[in-house]
Amino acid sequence: MEIFERYKKNRTENNHEEVVRNSQRLFQLKEYNGEIWLTYENELVCPCSMLKDEPVNAVCEMRKLYIERTPKLQRL
């Protein structure tokens, strides 16, 4: 195998491993206010109990919860 081919293969493998590590870091579960929540980049997204809802209703609820948790000064 040529040096270039080995480099390309190693780079592809390393990129995949980095994506896996990032996905594990970005998407987590966290306890908040007595419930388990889905998080993205350590930010609360939605409580797991909401996952049984219809997608449109779930998104509306996520937006509502986000607005409630965002300080009023940031909303201006």
Contacts in CASP RR format, 6 or more apart in sequence:
PFRMAT RR
TARGET T0000
AUTHOR 0000-0000-0000
METHOD contacts of the structure
MODEL  1
MEIFERYKKNRTENNHEEVVRNSQRLFQLKEYNGEIWLTYENELVCPCSM
LKDEPVNAVCEMRKLYIERTPKLQRL
1 9 0 8 1.000
26 40 0 8 1.000
26 41 0 8 1.000
27 38 0 8 1.000
27 39 0 8 1.000
27 40 0 8 1.000
28 38 0 8 1.000
28 39 0 8 1.000
28 42 0 8 1.000
29 36 0 8 1.000
29 37 0 8 1.000
29 38 0 8 1.000
29 39 0 8 1.000
29 48 0 8 1.000
30 36 0 8 1.000
30 37 0 8 1.000
30 39 0 8 1.000
30 42 0 8 1.000
30 44 0 8 1.000
31 37 0 8 1.000
32 44 0 8 1.000
32 47 0 8 1.000
35 47 0 8 1.000
35 48 0 8 1.000
35 49 0 8 1.000
36 47 0 8 1.000
36 48 0 8 1.000
37 44 0 8 1.000
37 45 0 8 1.000
37 46 0 8 1.000
37 47 0 8 1.000
37 48 0 8 1.000
38 44 0 8 1.000
38 45 0 8 1.000
38 46 0 8 1.000
38 47 0 8 1.000
38 48 0 8 1.000
39 45 0 8 1.000
44 65 0 8 1.000
44 66 0 8 1.000
44 69 0 8 1.000
45 62 0 8 1.000
46 58 0 8 1.000
46 61 0 8 1.000
46 62 0 8 1.000
46 65 0 8 1.000
47 65 0 8 1.000
50 58 0 8 1.000
50 61 0 8 1.000
50 62 0 8 1.000
51 58 0 8 1.000
53 61 0 8 1.000
67 75 0 8 1.000
END
